[in-house]
Amino acid sequence: MDFCPKDVIEMTTDRLNAKGITFAECVHPEQCIGCMACTLMCPDAAVELFKQED
């Protein structure tokens, strides 16, 4: 999460994935600038970035 310039990604503290591990989630999507650093830095290539149409 250190690579996100807008600090929109945080680790969950109250939920676990299927393997019992906390995971990263976008907590401030309105602040995302679409730089795609999250998609490039995710070690498991599990992050996808989508543009939302209004």
N, C-alpha and C positions, 0 to 999 in steps of 0.2 A: 504494500500500500504506500510505501515511501515514494514510489515513482510517480504517483498521481499528483499533478501540479495543482489541482483544485481540492484535494482531500475528500473526494466523493466516495471512496471505497474504505470500508471498515470490516474487520473480522466480526462474525456473529459471536454473541456471548450467551445467547439463550436457545440456540438451535444447533443441531448437528446434522451432517449429511448421512448417507446410508452406511458409511464406514465408521460413523461415530466421531467424526472430526469436525471442528468448527470450519467455517468457510467464509470467503470474502463476499461482500454484497455491496451494491451501489446504494448508499443511504441518502445521497443528495443528487438525484439525477438531473434536477433543474440547473445545477451548477456545472455539469459535464460540458466540456468544450469540444469533445470529439477528437482528441489528440491521438487516441488509440494506443497510448502507452500501456494501458491495462492488457490489451490483447497481445501486445508484443512481449510483455514481461511475464505473463502467466506461465509458470513452468509446465503446466499440464495442458495448455492450449484450451482451457475450459471457458474462456471469456469470449463472448461475441458482442459486438457493438452494432446497434441498429439505430437508424434515424427514424424518429417518430414524426409522422405528419400531423399537423394540427387539424 
